[in-house]
């Protein structure tokens, strides 16, 4: 049974000041650690897939998830360019990286590369693409029936935001290497990528394994919403409500810290401008 895409973009965090973002992130990370302790004790298996365009914030979201988790029971899988053997054995390749009992595994891009980026860039054949699309739902259902708790997040970034983040990376003496020729080439295929992305949602969002769409034009908001969704869906011991707290939009003192530099005594307009830059860190 196909299930409509789940759009999870709550607005409570829309005007969240960066200082309170840190406080809210900490609150959710405490709950994530409690969740992990529960899953280790109960021998649960959790896999969290993060898909999205380049610079959507997949890696930075994962880093905030695992920041205070127990590393021995936490893994991040980022396979990069697949080998010819991996291409021939696509499902087996990723099955070997799935969590064992008591583990949580994050996939920074996943088996769904076969559904979007590979066909967009011409890295797989039509037969490989259609074989994947026609079999992935049953494959996931078997994994879930075997005890896997699976989350599939798609971090959605606008074309303008992606361009701006590429510009920031290219201008940085520490992050310029993150923008590759392939990244720039993929930008040229924006509309083709969109077509494959929409087909992926239509064909692979199911009642047992739906896609959760997160707007990531603001990375900080995307991280909080992604954490909240996982915490709401897992019934761990001593769980606290993770409903987003409402924060006041108007502040008495506008200040913000960007890359270690603190800006104080700002006007509201200055703060909003700098906050947009902060959101892309």
Buried (B, 14 or more C-beta within 10 A) or exposed (E): EEEEBBEBBEEBBEBBBBEBBEEBBEBBBEBBBBBBBBBBEEEBBBBBBBBBBBBBBBBBBBBBBBEEBEEEBBBBBEBEEBEEEBBEBBBEBBEEBBBEEBBBBBBBBBBBBBBBBBBBBEBBEEEBBEBBBEEBBEBBBEBBEEEBBBBBBBBBBEEEBBEBBBEBBEEEEEEEEBBEEEBEEBBEBEEBBBEBBEBBBEBBBBEEBBBBBBBBBBBBBBBBBBBBBBBBEBEBEEBEEBEBEEBEEEBEEBBBBEEEEEBEEBEEEEBEEBBEEBBBE
